[in-house]
Amino acid sequence: MRAMNWTSLIADLRGAGLTRADIATQTGSGTSTIADLEMIDGREPRYALGQRLIELHTKVCILRQSSQGKAA
């Protein structure tokens, strides 16, 4: 099983226009936790936070890209 790259996942969310505060609010975490995950390569969140980050990434980045592709 391949490890998740949390730094890239958060970079994708930031690239989609979310701030650290937005990500923290939507995942029920603190901004300092999001900053640590964004800046410290190899840092791992707790399981529940990891799941919420993946869900947010899917909603914001993946589903948005697929809906834009259908509109084109």
Protein Blocks (a to p, Z undefined) as FASTA:
>chain_A
ZZddfklmmmmmmmnopafklmmmmnopafklmmmmmmmghiacdfklmmmmmmmmmmmm
mmmmmmmmmmZZ
